[in-house]
Amino acid sequence: MPVLRRFARAAAPPSTGRAGRADPGSCPRGRSAWRGLRLGAIGLLGGMLLAAAPAQAQPEKCPRMVADRAPVRLAALDGALRFAEAAADRMVRLTFVGHASFLIESPAGVTIVTDYNDYVRPPLVPRVATMNYAHDTHYTEAPDPAVEYVLRGWDPQGGTARHELTLDDVWIRNVPTNIRRGAGTDYDGNSIFVFEVAGLCIAHLGHLHHLLTPDHLEALGRIDVVLAPVDGSYTLDIEGMVETLKAINAPLVIPMHYFSAWGLERFLGRLGREWQVERASAPTVTLARETLPRSPTILVLPGR
């Protein structure tokens, strides 16, 4: 069944700078290739010690969200109705506002706008606004006073931004990344924001300038949906973005931050050789973990 139909039915070089550490409550990876490589290296140095303390398996689910409990499928008709009601509590609305901004709406009514700026804004004032600092199309110095929580992906004082916010059925956290500043590097100058909503783990890569290190990937944990910049120039080049998306290994990628149809098609032409490509007719899609595609898929929402 096509991806969109399932949704509807559910109604720079690699950074060598400092990397965010894993949060024990993050969306976990069921199996992590990076973790395997790390344990393999430790084994070479101290096989006896590693054998004495084997790594424990990680759970498959996002542990912080109560809504991540899978609904029970019952055979009776009233059971089918109860299943539909449970699924409705797990559906997340995602709208592509433009450029790098998305509106995320949780089942409990929490509203979030990513890369909130002065140029492209949604028709409502969100409860949460996240921002990145690469260009002024990704942040604003004057957010609407009605925004309850303004989360900057950088520390204005020059340190490392650290965010962890639980709001009703949403948990938001950030993974710091680096950005280019002329010929230098602004360490921890940006962030990837991760949103856990009703058991669905969504990562907004922001204005990503480098490949992710194993520590970045470990801090991200399990990701279900990636909002990815695909311009191929101001952020990562196309091959770098393809490598990054394969490392994150999310079942669904939604492109953003492209400046022309040609730029989008260039990205789709590269990754579309290996992944399925779906195109939506509207900028809003309803997502649930149960309805994610079974094979890696790119979903193009109209606009840019």
N, C-alpha and C positions, 0 to 999 in steps of 0.2 A: 504494500500500500504506500503511495507517495507520502513523503514526510509531512507536507502541508495538510493532507487529509487527516493524518493521525493527530496533528496539533489541534485541528478544528474539532475533532471528536472529543478530545480532552477538554471541550469548550474552551652597526658599528662593529667592531671586533668584540669577542666575548669579554665581559667585564672581569677585571681582576680585583675590583674594589670590594668593600664590605657588603655582605649579603644578609638579608633578613633570615633569622632562625625560625625553625618550625615551631608553631604554636601547638600545644598538645590537643587543643580543641578544634584544630583546622579540619577542613574536608580531607579525609585521609585517602591515600592510594591503597587499593586492595593489594596490588603488587607493584613495586617500584623498581624499574631497571637501574635507576641511579643508586638506590639503596643497595641493590645487589652488587654493583660495581664497588661501592664503598666497603661493603663487608668483605668482598673478595680481596681488596687491598689490605684490609686489616688482617685477613687470614694469612696472607703471605708473610706478614711481619710477626704475627703471633698466633699461629694456628691452634696451639694448645689452649690459650686463653679464650679464643673465640669459640672453640668446641665446648668449653665449660660453660659458656653463657650465650646460647643461641638466641637469635633475634626472634621476638614474638610476632605472630601474624597480626596485621592491622585489620580493623573492622572495615566493612564495605560502605557503611552508611555515614552521613554527616552526623556526628554525635550530639551536636548542640541543639538541633531542632527537633522538638517533640513531634512535629508534623511529619517527620521522616519515617514514622512507623507505617509499614505497608498496610493498606486496607485489606480486609479479609474478603475474598470472593466467595459468596454464598450461592448455592444452586437455586434456592427458592426465589420466587418473583420479588417478594419483599426484600430478600437479600440483595438482589440486583439493584433495587432502588437505593438501598443503604450504601452499596458500593459506589453508585453514581454520586451520592451526596458526599461521601468521603473524598472522592477524586476532585470534586469541585473545591474542596478546602485546600487542595494542593496545587491549584493552577496559578501561574504567574503570568501577568501581562507585561510584554516587552514591546516598546515602541521606539523606532529609530527616529529621533528628533532631527538629526543632521550632524555632519562632520564627525565628531567623536562623542556626541551626546545621545544617551538613551534614557528613556523614562521607564523605570521598573516599578511595577505596582504589585504588592504582595496580596495574598488572599485576605489578610486582616486590614488592608487599606493603607499600608505604609507606602509612601511615594518617594522615589529616589531619582535624581538626575545625575548622570555621570558627566565629567568634564564641563561643568556648569560655567557659562561664560556670558559675555555681553552681546554676542552676535547671534547665537542660536539658542533660543529658550523654548520650553514647552508652554502650552496654554494654561498651565497651572503652576502654583508655587509648591515645590516639593517640601516634604519634611526634612529630607536629607539631600545635600549637594556635595558631590565629591569633585575635586579639581586637581589638575596637574599643571606644571610650571614651565613647560618647554616653550610655549607661545601663548599670546593673550587670547587665542581662540580656544584655549583649554582651561581658562580660569578668569576670575574677575576680582578686582579690588573692592567692588561694591555689590556684594550679593544682596538680594532682596531681604530686608529685615525680618520678613515673615518666615524665612527658612530657619527651622529649629536647629539643625546641626550642619555646620559647614566643616567638611573634612578636607584639609589640604594635603596633597600628596608629598609635600615637602615641609620642612621646618623653617619658618621665616627667620628664626634666630640662628640658623646655620647648622643645626643638629640633624637628627634623623627623626622623621615623622613616625609616630606609632599610634595607630588607631585601633580600637576595639569597641564596638558599639552594638548592644543588643536592644532592639526596639520592636516590641510585640513579637511578630513571627519572623523577624529579620535579624541576622547577625552580620555585621560588616567589619572587615579588617583589611589591613594593607600590607603589601610586601614591597619594601623600598627597592628601587632600581636606580641606575645612574643615567645621567644625560650629558651630552656633549655641550661644552661651552667654549666656542672657538676652537683652539687647538688643544684645550684641556678637557678635564672631566669633572663634573659636579657630582660627587659621590652622594648617593641617597637623595638625589635632587628630584626624583619623581617617585611614583608608586603604581603598582598594580593593585587595584581594589578587588576584593573578593566579597561577593554577596551570597550568603546562604539564605534562601527563601523557600520555605515549605519543603525542605529536603533537596532542593535544587541548588547546585553550586555554580555560580556565574562569576567569571573573571573578566574584568575590563583591563586590557593590557596597557591602556594609557598611551603615552607618546614614547614607546619603547625604542631604545637606541642600541641595544646590544643583545647578544644571545644570553639565555638564562643559564646560570651556573647550577650545579647539583643542589646547592643550598637553596637557591630560588625555587627550584622545582619541589624540593621537600617542603618548603614553607607554603607553597601553593596547595599541596595535597591533591586530593581528587577534585577534578574540575569537570563539570558536565557541559557547560556552554562557555565559549570564548568569544569575546567581542574584540576583534583584531584589526589593528591599523594595517592597511594593505597598499599604501601609496608607493612603497618600494624606493623611497628616496629620503624624505625628511625623517622617517623612522628607519626600521630595518629594510635592507634590500629584499627582493622577493625570495631569493634562496634562503636568506637568514630567517625570514618570517615562516617559510615552509618548514625549516628545521625546528623552529621554536614550536610551531603548532603540533608537529609530530612528537616532540618531546613532552608536551603537555598532555597529548593523547585524549582530548575531549571528543565526545561523539558529535558535537555540533559546533560549528564556527559561523559567526555572523560578521561579515566584513564591515569596516568603517574606515573613515579617514582616507578617502580617495578623492581625486579632484576632477576626474573625467570618466566617461564610460570606457575610454581606452585603458585608463589605469586599472579599473576594476577588471576588465576582460583580460588584461595581462596577467593579473593574479589568478583569475579563474582558469585561464588557459594552462597555467603551470600546475596548480594544485588539483585542478579538475581532471588531470590525467589519472589520478589515483583515488580521488574522492568523488562522491556523488554531489551534483550541484542542483539545488532547488531554488526557484525564484518565486517570491510572494507577490501578490497583486496589491497588498496594502502594507503600510509601514508597521502595523501592529500584529503581533503573533502571540498566541496563548501557549505556554509551555508547562509541561509537567514531567517529572522524572520518568514516569511510566511510559510516556509517549516519545521519548528521545529515540532518534534513529538507531538502528542496530549496527549500521556501518557508518564510518566517518562521512559526515555530510556538511556541505557549505550551504547556508540559507541566506539568500540575498534579499534584503528588505529594500523597497524603493526609497530613493532619496540619496543625498550625499552631503 
